[in-house]
Amino acid sequence: MNSALFSLEGKTALVTGGSRGIGKMIARGFLDAGAQVVISSRKSDACDATVEELSPFGSIRAIPADLAHPEECARLARDFREAHGVLDILVNNACHQGIGPAFEEMEPDYFLSVIKTNLLGTFQVSQEAVKMMLRQESKGVIVNLGSNVSMRAIRKRTAYVASKGGIDALTRAMAIDLGPRGIRVNMVAPGYIFTDRWEKISEETRNRRRLNCPIGMEATADDIAQAVAFLASDAARNICGERLVVDAGCSAQHMPIDVDV
């Protein structure tokens, strides 16, 4: 990541879901930009591995927590506050992918498990963070991770789509309540992102997916990290309550080129 783009020098950041994928890249980008970083994830071994991997790039530590549970969110905030005192940036990235049954086959408990991690977890961690930020002179910034599927649904992901739609609305509600108090809240909404799941599909399937992207290429985790770093930085100081879509133009397109006849 090009740390020269957005400076976060002297800032302290908490990145949930920070032990792998997008979260790990966000953490790396923040380190490159000069921030101290704390990551959180359910699995302590994954947290430890990421801290070891990223420690050459700056100050990073981990506080494992399962954000589907209110008591874990409170403990995360307490441990963070005791260790650092000030929270400048919160990135709500922890996510249950909700890959599973069709709508009519989905058990309520499964639906709720996705909502608890993605939507309720975002709410709970943000609420704990805001309690800290409001006591600070510099207040802070919150960046939520949404998805373009909140506006353009995908099949057999009902709980995931619903949770991301909730994060859209939650971001706006937080922004108008917290903006007047000095806390900016925004959201990054990715589309296709190249992850290890893409390595398990055929080249034909990958190429067909890319037709859904007008610029012809899915995002990388670094693309998302750059967008998050921008919204977290002073370069975005007058942006609040916004949904920054990073999806290669998917949301602008009515139909991909092979069916647009």
N, C-alpha and C positions, 0 to 999 in steps of 0.2 A: 504493500500500500504506500502511496506517495504522501508521507507525513507533512510535506510542505504545503499541501492544499489547505488544510484546516488545522490550526493550532489549538491544542487542548492543554498547553503547558500549564502545570500547576493545578490541574483539575483532578478530582477523584471520582471514579466512575464505578458503578455496579452493573454488570451485564448478566442477566439471568439466562439460563440455557447456554452458558458460555464455555462449556467443555468440548464442544464439537461443532462442525459445520459453520453456519453463518455466525453463531455466537462467538466461536473461537476466532473467526476472522475479524469480527467487530472488536474483540479484545485486543488482537494484534494491531489493528489500525489505531486504536486509542493509545496503545503503548508507543507506537511510532510517532503519534502526534503529541506526545509528552505527558500523557495522563498517567496517574496511578490507577490500577485496575483491580477490582475484585470480581471474580466470576462465581456463579452459583449453578449447581446442577444437582440432580437427585443422587448421582453416583459419585461417591467420594474418590474412588480409584480413577475415574475419568477426569475429575477435577485435578487430582494430583499429577496425572500425566500431562495435562494441558499446562499447568503451572510450570512443570519442569521444562516443557518444550518452549514456552514463551518467555521464561525468566531472563534469557540473554538479551531480550529487547527492552526490558524495563521492569518497574516494580509491579508485581502481580502476586496475588494470593487468592485462595478459594475459601468459600463458606458453603459446604454442601447443604441443600435443603430441598424438600419436596413441596413445591408451591401450591399443590392441590389442597394443602391443609393449613388453616389459619394460624395454628400455633407454630408451624414451621416458618411461615412468613414473618411472624413476630420475632421469632428467634433469630432469623437472618438479619432483620433490621437491628436488633439489639447487639448482636455480635459485630455487625458492621460499625455501629455507632461507638461501641467501646474501643474498637481498634483504630478508627479513623476520625471520628468526631464530626466530620463534614462530608456531605454527599452532594456533589455538583451535578452529576449526570446519572440518571437511571435509564437503562435500556431493558424493556420488557420483551425478551426474546424467547423465553421458555415456551415450548410448544408440544402438544400432543397432536400428532399428524392425523389421527382419526381415520386411518385407512381401514375400511372394514365393510360391514354389511350394507345392503341396500336399505332404503328408508323403511320399508314395511317389515324388515327383518331385524331392525335395530332395537336392542333392549334399552329401556330407559336408563339403566345403570351405566351402560356404555356411553350413551349420549351425555349423561351427567359427568362422567369421568373426563371427557374432552372439555366440556364447559368449565369444569373446576380448574383444570390446569391453564387453559388458554384465556378464558375471560375472567373468572373469579380470581385466578392467580394474579393476573395483571392488575385487577382492582386492589387486591389485598396488599401486594408489594408496593404499589403506587401510594396507597393510603399510608403505609408505614413510612415510606420515603418522604412524603409530603410533611408528615409530622416533624421530621428532621429538618427539611428544607425551610420550613416556615420559621424556625428558630435561628436560621443563619442570616447573616447580613447579605450574602450574595444570592440567596434563594437557590434556584437550580433549573434543570431542564429534564424533561421526560420524553423519551422516544419509544413509542410502542411499535411492535412488528405486527402488521396486519397481513393482508393478501389481496391480490386483485380478484380472487374468487368471491369476495364479499359482494361484488357487483355483477360478476359473471360466473354463476355457479358451475361446479363440476359434478360429475355423477358419482354416486356411492360414497359421498363425503359429507353427508348431511350435518353431522355434529361439528365437523371442522368448519364448514361454510358458515353455519350459524354462529359459531364462536368468533370468527373473524368479522362477521357483520356486527356483532356486539362490540368488538374492539373499535371498529369505525365510529360507532355512536358514542362509546365511552370516551374516546379521544376528544371528540368535540365537546362533550359535557365537561370533561376535566378542564379543557382549555378555557372555557368561558368562566368556570368557577375559580380557576387558579391563576389565569393570566393577570387579573387585576391585583393579585397578591405577589406577583413577580416570578411566577413559575410558568415557563413555556411548555406546552404539551403538543407534540405532533406525532405523526405515524408514517412509517415507510411501508408500502404495500408491494411486495415482490410478486412477480409472475413465475414463469419457469426458471428454475435455478439448477445448474448442473451440480448434482450431488452423486454419491456412490450408487444411488438407485438408478441413475442414468447409465452406469456402467453395466447394469444387468439387463438392459434392453438392447434389441438389435439396432444396427446402424440404420436400417430402413425405418424403424419406429422413431429413432432420434430425428432423422431427416424430415419425417412427416410432422413431428411436433414443431420443428423449426419453421414450417410453413405458417404456423399460427403466429409467428413473430415477424412483423413487417421488416425489421432490419436483419432478420435471418439468423439470429443467434440468441440463445437463452442467456440469462445472467450468470455471472460467477458470484461466489460468496463475497469477493472483493468489491464487486459492483454495489452490493447491498451495504457493505461496510462503509463505502465512500458516502453513500446517501445518508446513512445514520450519522457519520462524523460531521457532515455538513449541517444537519439539523441540530446537532449537539453543540456546534461551535458558535462563536459570536458572528460568523458570517450570516447566520440565520436569525439574528437577534429580533427581527420584526416579523417573524413567521410563527404563527400560533394557531392551533386547531386545524392544521392542514393534513392532507393525505397525499404523500409523494409516491406516485406509482412508478415502479422500476420494473417494466415488463416488456421491453423491446417493442412497444407499440401494440401489444395484444389487445388492450382494452379499447384502442382507437379503431380496431378493425372489426367490421361486421362479419365478414367471411374470409377465410384464407384463400390464397390465390387459386388453388386447384379446384375450388367449388364456386368461385366468384365469376359466374358466367351468365 
